[in-house]
Amino acid sequence: MFKKGVVAPGFELIGNDGEIYRSSDYKGEKWLVVFFYPKDNTPGCTIKSCESKEIYDEIRLLRYEVLGISRDDIKSHINFSQKYDLP
């Protein structure tokens, strides 16, 4: 668990669009909300992801970017994202 004021370690992710997203790309530009979930298309993860979608635009207006991470492969992420129209 992170404590307030502690900087998270740097990371790189491959997005559903095939682009590489680096935490350093957001430094000084936007705040990051990173959420981890166990698996695409499971009941709990689907509910939480869809709830996040409902406030996504509002969060982005506040200069936050949201990144969801699970252990599934890119194909699974793309299918999950398209099925539920996730950003």
PyMOL CGO cylinders between C-alpha atoms (Angstrom):
from pymol import cmd
from pymol.cgo import CYLINDER

trace = [
    CYLINDER, 0.00, 0.00, 0.00, 1.31, 3.43, -0.89, 0.3, 1, 1, 1, 1, 1, 1,
    CYLINDER, 1.31, 3.43, -0.89, 1.39, 6.25, 1.61, 0.3, 1, 1, 1, 1, 1, 1,
    CYLINDER, 1.39, 6.25, 1.61, 0.39, 9.80, 0.78, 0.3, 1, 1, 1, 1, 1, 1,
    CYLINDER, 0.39, 9.80, 0.78, 3.17, 11.66, -0.99, 0.3, 1, 1, 1, 1, 1, 1,
    CYLINDER, 3.17, 11.66, -0.99, 5.10, 8.55, -2.03, 0.3, 1, 1, 1, 1, 1, 1,
    CYLINDER, 5.10, 8.55, -2.03, 5.88, 8.43, -5.73, 0.3, 1, 1, 1, 1, 1, 1,
    CYLINDER, 5.88, 8.43, -5.73, 4.90, 5.18, -7.41, 0.3, 1, 1, 1, 1, 1, 1,
    CYLINDER, 4.90, 5.18, -7.41, 7.60, 3.28, -9.31, 0.3, 1, 1, 1, 1, 1, 1,
    CYLINDER, 7.60, 3.28, -9.31, 7.80, 3.88, -13.04, 0.3, 1, 1, 1, 1, 1, 1,
    CYLINDER, 7.80, 3.88, -13.04, 6.12, 1.44, -15.40, 0.3, 1, 1, 1, 1, 1, 1,
    CYLINDER, 6.12, 1.44, -15.40, 5.29, 0.76, -19.04, 0.3, 1, 1, 1, 1, 1, 1,
    CYLINDER, 5.29, 0.76, -19.04, 2.08, -0.80, -20.36, 0.3, 1, 1, 1, 1, 1, 1,
    CYLINDER, 2.08, -0.80, -20.36, 0.91, -1.84, -23.80, 0.3, 1, 1, 1, 1, 1, 1,
    CYLINDER, 0.91, -1.84, -23.80, -2.57, -0.43, -24.38, 0.3, 1, 1, 1, 1, 1, 1,
    CYLINDER, -2.57, -0.43, -24.38, -5.44, -1.97, -26.27, 0.3, 1, 1, 1, 1, 1, 1,
    CYLINDER, -5.44, -1.97, -26.27, -4.43, 0.27, -29.16, 0.3, 1, 1, 1, 1, 1, 1,
    CYLINDER, -4.43, 0.27, -29.16, -0.93, -1.25, -29.28, 0.3, 1, 1, 1, 1, 1, 1,
    CYLINDER, -0.93, -1.25, -29.28, 0.68, 1.94, -27.99, 0.3, 1, 1, 1, 1, 1, 1,
    CYLINDER, 0.68, 1.94, -27.99, 3.16, 1.90, -25.11, 0.3, 1, 1, 1, 1, 1, 1,
    CYLINDER, 3.16, 1.90, -25.11, 2.07, 3.96, -22.13, 0.3, 1, 1, 1, 1, 1, 1,
    CYLINDER, 2.07, 3.96, -22.13, 4.75, 5.06, -19.68, 0.3, 1, 1, 1, 1, 1, 1,
    CYLINDER, 4.75, 5.06, -19.68, 4.04, 6.54, -16.29, 0.3, 1, 1, 1, 1, 1, 1,
    CYLINDER, 4.04, 6.54, -16.29, 6.77, 9.09, -16.98, 0.3, 1, 1, 1, 1, 1, 1,
    CYLINDER, 6.77, 9.09, -16.98, 4.73, 10.44, -19.92, 0.3, 1, 1, 1, 1, 1, 1,
    CYLINDER, 4.73, 10.44, -19.92, 2.18, 11.81, -17.46, 0.3, 1, 1, 1, 1, 1, 1,
    CYLINDER, 2.18, 11.81, -17.46, 4.58, 13.35, -14.96, 0.3, 1, 1, 1, 1, 1, 1,
    CYLINDER, 4.58, 13.35, -14.96, 3.69, 16.98, -14.43, 0.3, 1, 1, 1, 1, 1, 1,
    CYLINDER, 3.69, 16.98, -14.43, 0.86, 16.74, -16.97, 0.3, 1, 1, 1, 1, 1, 1,
    CYLINDER, 0.86, 16.74, -16.97, -1.82, 14.54, -15.43, 0.3, 1, 1, 1, 1, 1, 1,
    CYLINDER, -1.82, 14.54, -15.43, -2.50, 12.49, -12.34, 0.3, 1, 1, 1, 1, 1, 1,
    CYLINDER, -2.50, 12.49, -12.34, -2.82, 8.76, -12.84, 0.3, 1, 1, 1, 1, 1, 1,
    CYLINDER, -2.82, 8.76, -12.84, -5.53, 6.54, -11.43, 0.3, 1, 1, 1, 1, 1, 1,
    CYLINDER, -5.53, 6.54, -11.43, -4.28, 2.98, -11.81, 0.3, 1, 1, 1, 1, 1, 1,
    CYLINDER, -4.28, 2.98, -11.81, -6.59, 0.16, -10.90, 0.3, 1, 1, 1, 1, 1, 1,
    CYLINDER, -6.59, 0.16, -10.90, -5.79, -3.51, -10.90, 0.3, 1, 1, 1, 1, 1, 1,
    CYLINDER, -5.79, -3.51, -10.90, -8.39, -6.17, -11.50, 0.3, 1, 1, 1, 1, 1, 1,
    CYLINDER, -8.39, -6.17, -11.50, -8.04, -9.97, -11.60, 0.3, 1, 1, 1, 1, 1, 1,
    CYLINDER, -8.04, -9.97, -11.60, -9.63, -10.93, -14.92, 0.3, 1, 1, 1, 1, 1, 1,
    CYLINDER, -9.63, -10.93, -14.92, -11.59, -9.59, -17.89, 0.3, 1, 1, 1, 1, 1, 1,
    CYLINDER, -11.59, -9.59, -17.89, -15.27, -10.54, -18.18, 0.3, 1, 1, 1, 1, 1, 1,
    CYLINDER, -15.27, -10.54, -18.18, -15.76, -11.70, -14.60, 0.3, 1, 1, 1, 1, 1, 1,
    CYLINDER, -15.76, -11.70, -14.60, -18.87, -10.41, -12.79, 0.3, 1, 1, 1, 1, 1, 1,
    CYLINDER, -18.87, -10.41, -12.79, -17.15, -8.22, -10.20, 0.3, 1, 1, 1, 1, 1, 1,
    CYLINDER, -17.15, -8.22, -10.20, -14.56, -6.81, -12.58, 0.3, 1, 1, 1, 1, 1, 1,
    CYLINDER, -14.56, -6.81, -12.58, -17.20, -6.06, -15.19, 0.3, 1, 1, 1, 1, 1, 1,
    CYLINDER, -17.20, -6.06, -15.19, -19.36, -4.18, -12.68, 0.3, 1, 1, 1, 1, 1, 1,
    CYLINDER, -19.36, -4.18, -12.68, -16.45, -2.09, -11.39, 0.3, 1, 1, 1, 1, 1, 1,
    CYLINDER, -16.45, -2.09, -11.39, -15.12, -1.35, -14.87, 0.3, 1, 1, 1, 1, 1, 1,
    CYLINDER, -15.12, -1.35, -14.87, -18.55, -0.25, -16.06, 0.3, 1, 1, 1, 1, 1, 1,
    CYLINDER, -18.55, -0.25, -16.06, -18.98, 1.94, -12.96, 0.3, 1, 1, 1, 1, 1, 1,
    CYLINDER, -18.98, 1.94, -12.96, -15.63, 3.56, -13.72, 0.3, 1, 1, 1, 1, 1, 1,
    CYLINDER, -15.63, 3.56, -13.72, -16.77, 4.20, -17.29, 0.3, 1, 1, 1, 1, 1, 1,
    CYLINDER, -16.77, 4.20, -17.29, -19.70, 6.25, -15.98, 0.3, 1, 1, 1, 1, 1, 1,
    CYLINDER, -19.70, 6.25, -15.98, -17.38, 8.82, -14.37, 0.3, 1, 1, 1, 1, 1, 1,
    CYLINDER, -17.38, 8.82, -14.37, -14.50, 8.61, -16.87, 0.3, 1, 1, 1, 1, 1, 1,
    CYLINDER, -14.50, 8.61, -16.87, -15.19, 11.92, -18.63, 0.3, 1, 1, 1, 1, 1, 1,
    CYLINDER, -15.19, 11.92, -18.63, -15.54, 13.75, -15.33, 0.3, 1, 1, 1, 1, 1, 1,
    CYLINDER, -15.54, 13.75, -15.33, -12.24, 12.32, -14.08, 0.3, 1, 1, 1, 1, 1, 1,
    CYLINDER, -12.24, 12.32, -14.08, -10.45, 13.36, -17.27, 0.3, 1, 1, 1, 1, 1, 1,
    CYLINDER, -10.45, 13.36, -17.27, -11.74, 16.92, -16.95, 0.3, 1, 1, 1, 1, 1, 1,
    CYLINDER, -11.74, 16.92, -16.95, -9.89, 17.05, -13.63, 0.3, 1, 1, 1, 1, 1, 1,
    CYLINDER, -9.89, 17.05, -13.63, -6.63, 16.14, -15.45, 0.3, 1, 1, 1, 1, 1, 1,
    CYLINDER, -6.63, 16.14, -15.45, -6.57, 12.51, -14.39, 0.3, 1, 1, 1, 1, 1, 1,
    CYLINDER, -6.57, 12.51, -14.39, -5.94, 9.55, -16.67, 0.3, 1, 1, 1, 1, 1, 1,
    CYLINDER, -5.94, 9.55, -16.67, -7.29, 6.11, -15.82, 0.3, 1, 1, 1, 1, 1, 1,
    CYLINDER, -7.29, 6.11, -15.82, -5.37, 2.90, -16.53, 0.3, 1, 1, 1, 1, 1, 1,
    CYLINDER, -5.37, 2.90, -16.53, -6.78, -0.54, -15.78, 0.3, 1, 1, 1, 1, 1, 1,
    CYLINDER, -6.78, -0.54, -15.78, -4.41, -3.47, -15.44, 0.3, 1, 1, 1, 1, 1, 1,
    CYLINDER, -4.41, -3.47, -15.44, -5.03, -7.21, -15.30, 0.3, 1, 1, 1, 1, 1, 1,
    CYLINDER, -5.03, -7.21, -15.30, -3.05, -10.31, -16.18, 0.3, 1, 1, 1, 1, 1, 1,
    CYLINDER, -3.05, -10.31, -16.18, -5.11, -11.03, -19.30, 0.3, 1, 1, 1, 1, 1, 1,
    CYLINDER, -5.11, -11.03, -19.30, -3.62, -10.75, -22.77, 0.3, 1, 1, 1, 1, 1, 1,
    CYLINDER, -3.62, -10.75, -22.77, -4.24, -7.86, -25.17, 0.3, 1, 1, 1, 1, 1, 1,
    CYLINDER, -4.24, -7.86, -25.17, -6.82, -9.81, -27.19, 0.3, 1, 1, 1, 1, 1, 1,
    CYLINDER, -6.82, -9.81, -27.19, -8.86, -10.41, -24.03, 0.3, 1, 1, 1, 1, 1, 1,
    CYLINDER, -8.86, -10.41, -24.03, -8.58, -6.73, -23.05, 0.3, 1, 1, 1, 1, 1, 1,
    CYLINDER, -8.58, -6.73, -23.05, -9.74, -5.59, -26.48, 0.3, 1, 1, 1, 1, 1, 1,
    CYLINDER, -9.74, -5.59, -26.48, -12.73, -7.96, -26.43, 0.3, 1, 1, 1, 1, 1, 1,
    CYLINDER, -12.73, -7.96, -26.43, -13.65, -6.88, -22.88, 0.3, 1, 1, 1, 1, 1, 1,
    CYLINDER, -13.65, -6.88, -22.88, -13.31, -3.20, -23.73, 0.3, 1, 1, 1, 1, 1, 1,
    CYLINDER, -13.31, -3.20, -23.73, -15.38, -3.48, -26.90, 0.3, 1, 1, 1, 1, 1, 1,
    CYLINDER, -15.38, -3.48, -26.90, -18.06, -5.67, -25.32, 0.3, 1, 1, 1, 1, 1, 1,
    CYLINDER, -18.06, -5.67, -25.32, -18.74, -3.09, -22.59, 0.3, 1, 1, 1, 1, 1, 1,
    CYLINDER, -18.74, -3.09, -22.59, -17.73, 0.04, -24.54, 0.3, 1, 1, 1, 1, 1, 1,
    CYLINDER, -17.73, 0.04, -24.54, -14.96, 0.84, -22.07, 0.3, 1, 1, 1, 1, 1, 1,
    CYLINDER, -14.96, 0.84, -22.07, -12.64, 3.77, -22.77, 0.3, 1, 1, 1, 1, 1, 1,
]
cmd.load_cgo(trace, "trace")
